[in-house]
Amino acid sequence: MLSAVKRRQLPAGLDEFREVQRLSYACAEAVAAQLKPGITEREAARMQRDWLHERGVRDWFHLPFAWFGDRTAFTDFRIPLQFFPTGKKLEPGMPFILDMAPIHNGCTADIGYSGCLGLNPVHDRLLTDLRAHRELILREVRERRTLREIYGHVEDLMVRQGYANRHRAYPFGVVAHKVDRVPRRRWSPTLFGFGTNALKGLASDALHGHRDGWSPLWSPYRFSDHPPQPGLWAVEPHLGFRGTGAKFEEILVVTDSRDPEESAYWLDDDLPHVRRWQEEAKAA
C-alpha cells in the first residue's frame, strides 16, 4: 500500500522549483475543471497560458499544449507540427492531456496532466498503471543504471501491461530531459513554441555533456548510455492503448549522494496523480 504523502525538506533553491511545479499543476486542475464539450485544443492551451500569465509567468520552456481524444495517444503523429494544438473539439468520454512548461522566477517546471471528460474505464486503467512506472524509474535511478537501460525497462513494463510506448513519438524518443534555472531577461521570445532562453541552456548542456560523455536527453539511443547526471529531470512516461493515451510529467531530483534515498527522489509527492493512487490504495 502507498504510504502517506511525503513532505520532504528540500535543499536550498529546490523549493522554488517545487513551487513552480505546484503552480503548473494548479493551472492544469483549474483548466481541467473548466473543460466542456465543444472546447478546442487551441482554446484549452490558451486557457493554460492566460491562467499562468495572470500569475506572473512571462517565460517558457515550451508553451502549453493540449491533446484531445486519440491525439492523447499521438495517433498517426509523424512530424513535430502535429504536437501543436489544433481545432479538435472535446467530446463527452474523451481523454485529454494538458502539458505546460513555464519558467517563473528563473525556475523551470514541465508537467503533464491526464484527465477525461466523464467516464472512460480504459483511461482510468492507464492512469492506475502509470504508478508502476514512477516506482520503477525511481528505483533504477537509485541503482545507478544507465538512462538507456532504464528506458528499456520502462518500455518492457509497458509491453507487459499491454500498452504502447507513446513517448517514442517525441523528438529523439525521450522519456525525460534535464531542466535548470534560466537567467531572467526582459525579453523572453519563443521559437516554434519553445522559449529561446531555455533552449540555449539545453543546448549548452548538450555541448558540455557531449564533451564529458553524457546527454541532457533521456532516450533509447547510444548517447543516453550513461547513469543519470546530477540535476533536475522532467520525466514523462506516456502510455497508449489504441486511441487512448495518458501520462504524468514531473521533476526527478538526481544527486551524487551515496545514500540511496538521497541519491534520487521526486521533487514533490503531493501531486494529482500521486493523490489519486493514494485514494485507490485506501479503497483497496
C-alpha positions in Angstrom: 0.0 0.0 0.0 1.2 3.5 -0.7 2.5 5.4 2.2 1.1 8.8 3.3 2.1 11.8 1.1 5.7 12.7 1.9 6.7 16.2 2.7 10.5 16.2 2.2 12.6 19.1 3.3 14.4 20.3 0.2 17.9 21.7 -0.2 18.0 25.5 -0.6 16.7 26.5 -4.0 14.8 23.4 -4.9 11.7 24.6 -3.0 11.4 27.3 -5.7 11.3 24.7 -8.4 8.6 22.8 -6.4 6.5 26.0 -6.1 6.6 26.4 -9.9 5.7 22.8 -10.4 2.8 23.1 -8.0 1.7 26.3 -9.8 1.7 24.4 -13.0 -0.4 21.5 -11.6 -2.8 24.1 -10.0 -3.2 25.6 -13.5 -3.9 22.1 -15.0 -6.5 21.3 -12.4 -8.1 24.8 -12.8 -8.3 24.5 -16.6 -9.4 20.8 -16.5 -12.4 21.9 -14.3 -13.5 24.4 -16.9 -13.3 22.0 -19.9 -16.6 21.2 -21.5 -17.9 19.7 -24.8 -17.0 21.8 -27.8 -13.8 23.4 -26.4 -10.9 23.1 -28.8 -7.3 22.1 -28.1 -6.3 25.7 -29.0 -8.7 27.1 -26.5 -7.5 24.8 -23.8 -3.9 25.7 -24.5 -4.7 29.4 -24.4 -6.6 28.9 -21.1 -3.4 27.5 -19.6 -1.3 30.3 -20.9 -3.7 33.0 -19.7 -4.0 31.4 -16.2 -0.2 31.4 -15.8 0.3 34.8 -17.3 -2.2 36.2 -14.7 0.1 34.8 -12.0 3.3 36.3 -13.3 4.7 33.8 -15.8 6.5 35.5 -18.7 8.9 32.9 -20.0 8.5 29.3 -21.1 10.5 26.1 -21.7 7.6 25.5 -24.1 4.2 27.0 -24.5 1.2 25.0 -23.3 -0.1 22.0 -25.3 -3.5 20.3 -25.2 -4.4 17.0 -26.8 -7.9 15.5 -27.0 -9.2 12.1 -27.9 -6.9 9.8 -30.0 -4.4 12.6 -30.1 -3.6 11.8 -26.5 -2.0 8.6 -27.9 -0.3 10.5 -30.7 -2.2 8.5 -33.3 -0.6 8.8 -36.7 1.9 11.5 -35.5 4.7 11.7 -38.0 6.1 15.3 -37.8 6.7 17.8 -34.9 4.0 20.2 -36.1 1.3 17.6 -35.2 2.1 18.1 -31.5 0.8 21.7 -31.6 -2.8 22.3 -30.5 -5.5 22.0 -33.2 -9.2 22.8 -33.6 -10.1 19.3 -32.4 -13.1 19.6 -30.1 -13.6 17.9 -26.8 -16.5 15.4 -26.5 -18.0 13.5 -23.6 -15.9 10.5 -22.6 -12.8 11.9 -24.3 -9.4 11.7 -22.6 -7.3 14.8 -22.6 -3.8 15.8 -21.7 -2.7 19.3 -20.6 1.1 19.9 -20.9 2.9 23.1 -19.9 6.4 24.2 -19.1 6.5 27.6 -17.5 9.6 29.4 -16.2 8.9 31.6 -13.1 11.5 33.5 -11.1 14.1 31.7 -13.2 12.9 28.2 -12.3 11.6 25.7 -14.9 8.8 23.2 -14.5 7.4 20.8 -17.1 4.3 18.9 -16.3 1.7 16.7 -17.9 -1.8 16.3 -16.6 -4.1 13.5 -17.9 -7.9 13.7 -17.5 -11.1 12.7 -19.1 -14.4 14.4 -19.7 -16.6 12.0 -18.0 -16.3 8.2 -17.5 -13.7 6.2 -19.5 -12.6 2.9 -18.0 -9.7 2.5 -20.3 -8.3 5.9 -19.4 -8.8 5.1 -15.7 -6.8 1.9 -16.1 -4.0 3.7 -17.9 -3.7 6.2 -15.0 -3.6 3.4 -12.4 -0.9 1.5 -14.3 1.3 4.6 -14.5 2.1 4.2 -10.8 4.4 1.2 -11.5 6.4 3.3 -13.9 7.0 6.0 -11.4 8.2 3.4 -8.9 10.4 1.6 -11.4 12.1 4.8 -12.6 13.0 6.0 -9.1 14.2 2.5 -8.0 16.5 2.1 -11.0 17.9 5.6 -10.9 18.9 4.9 -7.3 20.6 1.8 -8.5 22.7 4.0 -10.9 21.6 2.1 -14.0 22.1 3.9 -17.3 19.4 6.1 -18.8 19.3 3.8 -21.8 18.8 0.7 -19.7 16.1 2.3 -17.6 14.3 3.4 -20.7 14.3 -0.2 -22.0 12.9 -1.4 -18.7 10.1 1.2 -18.8 9.2 0.1 -22.3 9.3 -3.6 -21.3 6.9 -2.8 -18.5 4.5 -1.1 -20.9 4.6 -4.1 -23.1 3.8 -6.5 -20.2 0.9 -4.2 -19.2 -0.4 -4.4 -22.8 0.4 -0.8 -23.8 2.4 1.0 -26.5 5.2 3.4 -25.6 4.0 6.8 -26.8 6.9 8.9 -25.7 8.7 7.2 -28.6 6.8 9.7 -30.7 8.6 12.7 -29.0 11.7 14.2 -30.7 14.6 11.7 -30.1 12.0 9.4 -28.4 12.8 10.9 -25.0 11.2 9.9 -21.7 12.8 12.8 -19.9 15.1 15.8 -20.3 17.1 18.0 -17.9 15.7 21.3 -16.7 17.5 24.1 -14.8 17.5 27.7 -13.8 17.1 30.2 -16.6 18.5 33.7 -16.4 15.8 36.3 -16.2 15.6 38.6 -19.1 13.3 41.5 -20.0 12.5 39.9 -23.4 11.5 36.2 -23.5 10.8 35.2 -27.1 9.7 31.8 -28.3 10.7 29.8 -31.4 8.3 27.2 -32.7 6.6 27.1 -29.3 9.8 26.8 -27.2 11.4 29.5 -25.2 14.7 30.6 -26.7 16.2 31.3 -23.2 15.6 27.7 -22.1 16.7 26.2 -25.4 20.1 28.0 -25.0 20.5 26.3 -21.7 19.6 22.9 -23.0 22.0 23.4 -26.0 24.8 24.4 -23.6 24.1 21.2 -21.5 24.2 19.1 -24.7 27.5 20.7 -25.7 29.2 20.2 -22.3 27.6 16.8 -21.9 28.9 15.6 -25.3 32.4 16.6 -24.2 32.1 14.7 -20.9 30.2 11.7 -22.2 26.6 12.4 -21.0 23.4 13.8 -22.5 20.6 16.0 -21.2 18.1 13.9 -23.2 16.9 10.6 -21.7 16.4 8.4 -24.8 16.8 4.8 -26.1 19.9 5.8 -28.1 23.6 5.3 -27.5 24.1 8.9 -26.4 22.0 8.1 -23.3 24.1 5.1 -22.3 25.3 6.5 -19.0 23.9 6.9 -15.5 21.7 10.0 -14.8 23.7 13.2 -14.5 23.0 15.0 -11.1 20.4 17.7 -11.6 16.7 18.0 -12.3 15.0 15.8 -14.8 11.4 16.3 -16.2 10.2 12.7 -16.6 7.2 11.7 -18.6 6.3 8.1 -19.3 3.5 8.0 -21.7 1.2 5.0 -22.2 -1.0 4.4 -25.2 -3.8 1.8 -25.8 -5.3 2.1 -29.2 -6.8 5.6 -29.3 -6.3 6.5 -25.6 -3.2 7.9 -24.1 -2.2 9.0 -20.6 1.0 10.2 -18.9 2.3 12.2 -15.9 5.3 14.5 -16.1 7.2 15.8 -13.1 10.6 16.6 -11.8 13.0 13.9 -10.5 16.0 15.2 -8.5 19.2 13.3 -9.0 22.2 13.9 -6.7 25.7 12.4 -6.2 24.9 11.2 -2.7 25.8 7.7 -1.7 22.7 7.4 0.4 20.2 5.6 -1.9 17.2 7.7 -0.6 19.1 10.9 -1.1 20.7 9.9 -4.5 17.3 10.4 -6.2 13.8 11.4 -5.2 10.8 13.0 -6.7 10.7 16.8 -6.2 7.1 16.5 -4.8 4.9 13.7 -3.7 1.8 15.9 -3.3 0.6 15.9 -6.9 -2.7 15.0 -8.5 -1.6 11.5 -9.9 0.0 10.6 -6.6 -3.0 11.6 -4.6 -5.1 9.5 -7.0 -3.0 6.4 -6.3 -3.3 7.2 -2.5 -7.1 7.1 -2.8 -7.0 3.9 -4.9 -4.9 2.3 -2.2 -7.3 3.3 0.5 -10.2 2.0 -1.4 -8.5 -1.3 -1.9 
